[in-house]
């Protein structure tokens, strides 16, 4: 039977993470452990096509990890003839909304934020990383080094995500993300960044759990509610999380 091209591409991603990214993964885990030990919190914003959802409220997952989402909308319709009225100073609404979200959130110095952008060029994750760091929050970024080195940033700072975070993890996705060539199709297909960032994240959580358990104070984790005693375990875990914070 012919080997599946996609599973071969995923194996290459795993090999890349294990052979080149362990130092970054250990550093990221260190930031998380320090935050939890120091009374801080750990949040996960979008890290690529909804991948972050796999980390949140999961059986076997870290209970302390919380989502970071925001919504800011101003309804102020403007006639076409008035859309270009001058301002005293320029305002970029999307970036201002991110800075406002950080200011009014529960983020505090010493907390940790996870962000992601495959290309590393997009405005929102870069701005979130910069706003968090300005507030004293440590930032872990997931991106593709192969992609980001071939593009220019869309952020006004000119920075790419890998340059705007405390720890950057290279997810190993190729330029353009698609990792498989199929004869008869004129472009590469089947992206690997989602799988890569998912695996890299769970590698971080493994290190966090190992370190804290070794120190005699393991973090709260969840068990599947779809097994005997699971619902009771989950409720106890939630109570424990709320009582001690991790």
Residue pairs with C-beta under 8 A, 6 or more apart in sequence:
5 180
5 181
5 182
5 190
6 179
6 180
6 190
9 179
9 180
9 190
9 192
10 192
10 195
12 172
12 179
13 171
13 172
13 173
13 179
13 192
13 195
13 196
13 199
14 199
16 170
16 172
16 196
17 25
17 171
17 172
17 196
17 199
17 200
17 203
20 170
20 172
21 169
21 170
21 172
21 200
24 167
24 168
24 169
24 170
25 169
25 200
25 203
25 204
25 207
26 207
27 167
28 140
28 167
28 169
28 204
28 207
29 204
29 207
29 208
29 211
30 211
31 112
31 138
31 140
31 166
31 167
32 42
32 112
32 140
32 204
32 208
33 208
33 211
33 212
34 40
34 110
35 41
35 42
35 110
35 111
35 112
35 138
36 42
36 64
36 208
36 212
36 219
36 245
36 246
37 212
38 110
39 110
39 245
40 108
40 110
40 111
40 112
41 64
41 66
41 106
41 107
41 108
41 111
41 112
41 245
42 62
42 64
42 65
42 66
42 111
42 112
42 114
43 65
43 66
43 67
43 68
43 107
43 111
43 112
43 113
43 114
44 52
44 55
44 56
44 65
44 66
44 67
44 68
44 113
44 114
45 52
45 67
45 68
45 69
45 113
45 114
45 115
45 116
45 125
45 128
46 52
46 115
46 116
46 125
47 114
47 115
47 116
47 142
47 197
47 201
48 116
48 117
48 118
48 142
48 193
48 194
48 197
49 193
49 194
51 116
51 194
51 197
51 198
51 201
52 67
52 114
52 116
52 201
54 198
54 201
55 61
55 62
55 65
55 201
55 202
55 205
56 65
56 66
56 67
57 222
58 222
59 222
59 223
59 224
59 225
59 226
59 230
60 221
60 222
60 223
60 224
61 205
61 221
61 222
62 205
62 208
62 209
62 219
62 220
62 221
63 219
63 220
63 221
63 222
63 237
63 238
63 240
63 241
63 246
64 219
64 220
64 241
64 245
64 246
65 205
68 105
68 107
68 113
70 97
70 98
70 101
70 105
72 97
72 100
72 101
74 93
92 156
94 123
94 124
94 127
95 123
95 127
95 156
98 124
98 127
98 128
98 131
99 127
99 131
101 131
102 128
102 131
102 132
102 135
102 137
103 135
107 113
107 132
107 135
107 137
108 135
108 136
108 137
109 135
109 136
109 137
110 136
110 137
110 138
111 137
111 138
112 137
112 138
112 139
112 140
113 128
113 129
113 132
113 137
113 138
113 139
113 140
114 139
114 140
114 141
114 142
114 201
115 125
115 128
115 129
115 132
115 139
115 140
115 141
115 142
115 161
115 165
116 125
116 141
116 142
116 143
116 161
116 197
117 125
117 126
117 141
117 142
117 143
117 161
118 143
118 144
118 147
118 171
118 173
118 177
118 193
119 143
119 144
119 147
119 148
119 151
120 126
120 141
120 143
120 144
120 147
120 148
120 151
120 153
120 160
120 161
120 162
121 148
121 151
121 152
121 153
121 154
121 155
121 160
121 161
122 154
122 155
122 161
123 154
123 155
125 141
125 161
126 153
126 155
126 157
126 159
126 160
126 161
126 164
127 155
129 139
129 141
129 161
129 164
129 165
130 157
130 159
130 164
132 138
132 139
133 139
133 164
133 165
133 166
138 166
138 167
139 164
139 165
139 166
139 167
140 165
140 166
140 167
140 169
140 204
141 161
141 162
141 164
141 165
141 167
141 168
141 169
142 169
142 171
142 197
142 200
142 201
143 160
143 161
143 162
143 168
143 169
143 170
143 171
144 170
144 171
144 172
144 173
144 174
144 175
144 177
144 193
145 162
145 168
145 170
146 170
146 172
146 173
146 174
146 175
147 173
147 174
147 175
147 176
147 177
148 160
148 161
148 162
150 175
151 160
152 158
153 159
153 160
155 164
157 164
161 168
162 168
162 170
169 200
171 192
171 193
171 196
171 197
171 200
172 192
172 196
173 179
173 191
173 192
173 193
173 196
174 188
174 192
176 188
177 191
177 192
177 193
178 187
178 188
178 189
178 190
178 191
179 188
179 190
179 191
179 192
180 188
180 189
180 190
181 188
181 189
182 189
208 219
209 218
209 219
209 221
212 218
212 219
219 246
220 237
220 240
220 241
220 244
220 246
221 237
222 233
222 234
222 237
223 229
223 230
223 233
223 234
223 237
224 230
225 231
225 234
